[in-house]
Amino acid sequence: MNMKTHATTSTTTLGELSARTGRDVLAHLEREVTVPVVSGIQAQGDLIVIPGALLENVRESRYAHWTEVPPGGVELLRSAGGGNPHALVADPGACRWTESVRDLTGLSLGMIEATAVAYLIHPEHGATGIAPGRYVVRRQRERGTGKGRWSAGNRMIQD
């Protein structure tokens, strides 16, 4: 399994993406930064985007309904306590999304199919570009390190 991550060049800045989608980011983020486009595994807060080819046991449901991602985006996950949303945005006709995923781990939120660059945008984290391809979007989890009842096992990462 090749786990290389390839970044490609993009000419979209965070400010341009925010203006184009209507999704604002917090003032502390540099709006003139170019948004990187990645074809491999990438994380944004409590989400992780994984190329579909790397996950043999995750696939779309037999009755999956795919929805075109509108320019204003689709909210994938809202941060802990009802905070800021992670949104998937794309140009018209460039990306579609389904929540109908079969994943025995229960971590998958859905799948993305992009024919052009799509973006994840979050008010606190800024944006990352997703190269054309098929990806699984999952919640991130971490392993507890303690020995007590409440500190052992897995828990979801919340940002």
C-alpha positions as CSV (number, residue, x, y, z in Angstrom):
1,M,0.0,0.0,0.0
2,N,1.5,3.3,-1.0
3,M,0.9,5.9,1.6
4,K,2.6,8.9,-0.1
5,T,0.9,12.2,0.1
6,H,1.2,14.4,-2.9
7,A,0.6,18.1,-2.7
8,T,-0.2,19.9,-5.9
9,T,-0.1,23.6,-6.5
10,S,-3.2,25.7,-6.2
11,T,-3.8,29.3,-6.9
12,T,-6.8,29.7,-4.6
13,T,-6.2,31.7,-1.5
14,L,-8.1,31.3,1.8
15,G,-9.7,34.7,1.3
16,E,-10.8,33.9,-2.3
17,L,-12.3,30.6,-1.2
18,S,-14.1,32.2,1.7
19,A,-15.6,34.9,-0.5
20,R,-16.5,32.4,-3.2
21,T,-18.3,30.1,-0.8
22,G,-19.7,32.5,1.8
23,R,-17.9,30.5,4.5
24,D,-16.0,32.9,6.7
25,V,-12.9,32.1,8.7
26,L,-11.6,33.7,11.9
27,A,-9.6,36.9,11.8
28,H,-6.4,35.3,13.1
29,L,-6.0,33.3,9.8
30,E,-4.0,34.7,7.0
31,R,-6.4,35.2,4.1
32,E,-3.6,35.6,1.5
33,V,-2.2,32.1,2.1
34,T,-2.5,29.7,-0.8
35,V,-4.7,26.7,0.1
36,P,-2.7,23.5,-0.4
37,V,-4.3,20.7,-2.5
38,V,-3.5,17.1,-1.3
39,S,-4.1,13.8,-2.9
40,G,-3.3,11.7,0.1
41,I,-4.4,11.4,3.7
42,Q,-5.2,14.7,5.4
43,A,-6.7,15.8,8.7
44,Q,-8.5,18.9,9.7
45,G,-9.3,19.0,13.4
46,D,-11.5,16.0,14.3
47,L,-11.9,14.9,10.6
48,I,-9.6,12.8,8.5
49,V,-9.9,12.4,4.7
50,I,-8.5,9.1,3.4
51,P,-8.2,8.0,-0.3
52,G,-10.8,5.3,-0.8
53,A,-8.2,2.9,-2.3
54,L,-6.5,2.7,1.2
55,L,-9.6,1.4,2.9
56,E,-10.5,-2.0,1.6
57,N,-13.4,-2.6,4.0
58,V,-15.2,0.7,3.5
59,R,-17.5,1.1,0.5
60,E,-20.7,2.9,-0.4
61,S,-23.9,1.4,0.6
62,R,-25.8,-0.6,-2.1
63,Y,-28.5,2.0,-2.0
64,A,-26.3,5.1,-1.7
65,H,-27.7,8.4,-2.7
66,W,-25.1,10.8,-4.0
67,T,-25.7,14.6,-3.7
68,E,-23.9,17.3,-5.7
69,V,-21.9,19.6,-3.4
70,P,-23.2,23.1,-3.9
71,P,-20.8,26.1,-4.0
72,G,-21.9,27.1,-0.5
73,G,-21.0,23.6,0.7
74,V,-22.3,20.7,2.8
75,E,-21.7,20.6,6.5
76,L,-19.9,17.4,7.3
77,L,-19.4,17.7,11.1
78,R,-19.9,20.4,13.7
79,S,-17.2,20.7,16.3
80,A,-17.7,19.7,19.9
81,G,-20.5,21.5,21.8
82,G,-22.3,22.7,18.6
83,G,-19.3,24.9,17.6
84,N,-17.9,25.6,14.2
85,P,-18.7,23.4,11.2
86,H,-16.4,21.5,8.9
87,A,-17.8,22.1,5.4
88,L,-17.1,20.5,2.1
89,V,-17.2,23.0,-0.7
90,A,-16.7,22.8,-4.5
91,D,-17.4,24.4,-7.8
92,P,-20.7,23.4,-9.4
93,G,-20.5,19.9,-10.9
94,A,-17.0,19.2,-9.4
95,C,-17.9,17.1,-6.4
96,R,-20.5,14.8,-5.0
97,W,-21.1,13.4,-1.5
98,T,-22.9,10.5,0.2
99,E,-23.4,9.6,3.8
100,S,-24.4,6.0,2.7
101,V,-21.2,4.2,3.7
102,R,-20.6,0.7,5.0
103,D,-17.8,0.9,7.6
104,L,-17.6,-1.7,10.4
105,T,-15.5,0.8,12.5
106,G,-18.4,3.2,12.6
107,L,-16.0,6.1,12.0
108,S,-17.0,7.1,8.4
109,L,-19.2,10.1,7.9
110,G,-19.4,9.6,4.2
111,M,-17.6,9.5,0.8
112,I,-16.5,12.2,-1.6
113,E,-16.1,11.8,-5.4
114,A,-14.3,14.8,-6.9
115,T,-13.6,15.5,-10.6
116,A,-11.9,18.8,-9.7
117,V,-10.4,20.2,-6.5
118,A,-12.8,20.3,-3.6
119,Y,-12.1,22.0,-0.3
120,L,-12.7,21.4,3.4
121,I,-13.2,24.8,5.2
122,H,-13.5,25.5,8.9
123,P,-13.6,28.9,10.7
124,E,-10.7,28.0,13.0
125,H,-8.6,25.7,10.8
126,G,-8.8,27.5,7.5
127,A,-9.0,25.3,4.4
128,T,-7.4,22.3,2.7
129,G,-7.8,21.2,-0.9
130,I,-8.8,17.7,-1.9
131,A,-7.4,16.6,-5.3
132,P,-9.7,14.9,-7.7
133,G,-10.5,11.3,-6.7
134,R,-12.6,9.2,-4.3
135,Y,-12.2,9.7,-0.5
136,V,-13.7,8.5,2.7
137,V,-14.3,11.2,5.4
138,R,-14.0,9.8,8.9
139,R,-14.0,11.0,12.5
140,Q,-10.6,10.8,14.1
141,R,-10.2,8.8,17.3
142,E,-7.4,8.4,19.7
143,R,-6.4,5.6,22.1
144,G,-6.7,6.2,25.8
145,T,-3.4,5.7,27.7
146,G,-4.7,5.4,31.3
147,K,-5.6,2.4,33.2
148,G,-8.8,3.6,34.8
149,R,-12.3,2.8,33.5
150,W,-12.7,6.3,31.9
151,S,-9.3,6.8,30.4
152,A,-8.7,3.5,28.6
153,G,-10.0,2.5,25.2
154,N,-10.8,4.7,22.2
155,R,-12.4,8.1,22.2
156,M,-13.3,10.6,19.4
157,I,-11.1,13.6,18.9
158,Q,-13.1,16.8,19.4
159,D,-11.8,20.2,18.5
